[in-house]
Amino acid sequence: IPGWLPIIVITVIGALLIGLVAFFRQSGS
């Protein structure tokens, strides 16, 4: 497994989570 692969995966998942949180906050309030 390349050393940079976990970094990319964590970055993508983190970006998706932040996007979902921002979306739900905006639609909720």
C-alpha positions in Angstrom: 0.0 0.0 0.0 1.5 3.4 -1.0 2.2 5.7 1.9 0.1 8.6 0.4 -3.1 6.5 0.0 -4.4 6.8 3.6 -3.8 10.5 3.4 -5.9 10.9 0.3 -8.6 8.7 1.8 -8.7 10.6 5.0 -8.8 13.9 3.2 -11.7 12.8 0.9 -13.7 11.4 3.8 -13.0 14.5 5.9 -14.1 16.8 3.1 -17.3 14.8 2.6 -18.1 14.9 6.3 -17.5 18.7 6.5 -19.7 19.2 3.4 -22.5 17.1 4.9 -22.3 18.9 8.2 -22.4 22.3 6.5 -25.3 21.2 4.3 -27.4 19.9 7.2 -26.7 23.0 9.2 -27.7 25.3 6.4 -30.9 23.3 5.6 -31.7 22.8 9.3 -31.6 26.4 10.4 
